[in-house]
Amino acid sequence: MTRTPDRGLPTDRLLYGGDYNPEQWPEEVWKEDVVLMQRAGVNAATVGVFSWALLEPEEGVYDFGWLDRVLDTLHAGGIGVVLATPTASPPPWFTRAHPDALPVGPDGVRLTHGSRDTYAVSAPAYRAASRAIAERLAERYGDHPALLAWHVHNEYGTIDHGEHAAAAFRRWLQRRHGSLDELNRSWYTAFWSQRYTSWEDVLPPRRTQYLVNPGQAMDFRRFCSDEMLDAFREQRDAIRAAGSSAPVTTNFMLPTWNHLEQWSWSDELDVVSLDHYLDTVGPDGETHAAYGADLARSFSHGGPWLLMEQSTTSSTVAGRRAHKDVERVVRNSLSYLARGSQGALFFQWRAPAAGSEAWHGGIVPHTGEDSRSFRAFADLGRVVAALGEVAAPPADGRLVEADVAVLWHAEGWWATEAPQLPSDELDYSAAVRATHRALWHEGYAVDFAAPDADLSRYRVVCVPSLFAVGDAALASLRAFVERGGHLLVQPFTGYADEDLHVVPGGYPGRLRDLLGVRVQELHPLDAAERVQLSGGPGGELTGRVWSELLEPEGAEVVARYAGGELDGSPAITRAAAGAGAAHYASTFLDGGSLRRWLRGVCEEAGARRTVEGCPPPVEAVLRRGAHADHLFVLNHSGDAVRVSGPGTDVLSGEDAGEGLPVAARGWRVLRTGGRRGWRVEAAG
Ligand code: GLA
């Protein structure tokens, strides 16, 4: 078995399959499921995610018989199991026995069962019950031959504001701040007569008369992430204590489920896993798949990770009601694999006959296996099997070589969700996504990095927005530039320290010296308003959301505002610092403008594209491997292209030296020993 030290599943093949809920079906269907799974090339089923009510029908009374038969049936058919602990969905008896373990909203309303995820993560009864069921499962199945990995819980993210949360929050605050004086300083409680004189008075940010204290709100989000991580650790440790050595994961959810600070979580997981649903049915969905995959690989420090869920051809989740054609399902799956996933798993194997997600598709749709989509999934299963060799990671564990990184931090997102910021249009996620999208269109491989990470491997680091910058982050950004890196900073970055206290003397406070600028005034724009810039790379540029009255303090002016109230004043700057440079845009540049600015800096910094000149929306991604590297060419366009260069087609064995066609909406994967030197161009 090949395994990157401490990262990923110990597997030398790619996983294919998805969530499997046999408890929804009579047993005779299970046998048919296995036959169909074999026909579709499925080798992994995620079992037990929502099975608590069946596994423990009464408190402390367990019924594992049905799960024994499921695992044995799957194993007999050669299907591995990702076994979940069912703690995302406590059964109704749990509510009856422990009403205090239900979550309470900020408005004081206690939820009840009848859906899922109705738990108060800090409630002792919930934690004890979770540990107990995890331990029982591990005792029983810890060495089951079908077991591939443990899937603890499902998408942690239920937030509780009740009494148990309040007590745990106070304990967390005592550890973080040490004393009430320090908490009062950090939370700036001199404002609005909020000074605390007793820990008992400190509460989660519940509904109050007007605005909640921002320090309290931020600390509560930090606490919730840490508290859920503790709950995860307890289950993981219970599994380990029961003697199971199978890798343990829990599935992160992106892009909207922003309750976790993923960097601190990912080091606690044996394998980072991700549930990812496209946020648009439009062409931009392809960039979104890349975004999720690049994040997951980065959370895994560049190593392997697992795509635990994606939708099949249809999804009914609000905002994601999308029909995906099967060609897109294939290309998206390959995009995740190219960027380091150890498999392509779906939600879900069989579309349910009823229930709240009855219209969420499956590999086996309601129409059954005699369907175009099932046949397409079976074809994809054969492709995933043929690509098995890519699973073995290179010795250094880094699957994708990127010269460009984008800073990501949950706290940056949380900070822009506060009310009463200078603009309601500030959107952290949109800024990060726009930056990644622009780099995708420019053909650069991208890593994400934590603010305090060692950035020395990169030539360019982008900070789309990071309101609060701590000492470690500041030191890391400074060292990066001094050693020759190019830093690109966009607005609403560096204005505050980690307590969200604005740095006095001029924005962007903590980064003022490094960027060589001083901002005196903020000029937020209305939603529809645009500002024009002149003198930038490639001529006129357009900005949105934000503008600033800025004076250089050592930086050179690259572009100026043209027209409007800031007419003629500096808009984009470049400051030489050490062996590198720090670039600043004081507005959020529109798509095309952002691309031009990034392109200019990336070229100045000598950042390398995977395939120079690859025409978007064709993407080329190189996945490095133990035995060979693989170039994935995904043609999201409606026109055929040609790929040429070192390598042979993995499926057909054809040599790509003289060029091979890539059909419209099609793809190719080349097995290659080279790292550069390919061309992708119009087929004509
Ligand atoms: C999530 C959950 C699944 C299911 C899907 C539907 O990611 O993990 O249980 O609800 O969404 O899209």
Boltz pocket constraint, residues with backbone or C-beta under 6 A from the ligand:
constraints:
  - pocket:
      binder: B
      contacts: [[A, 154], [A, 155], [A, 253], [A, 275], [A, 277], [A, 309], [A, 315], [A, 316], [A, 317], [A, 347], [A, 357], [A, 360]]
      max_distance: 6.0
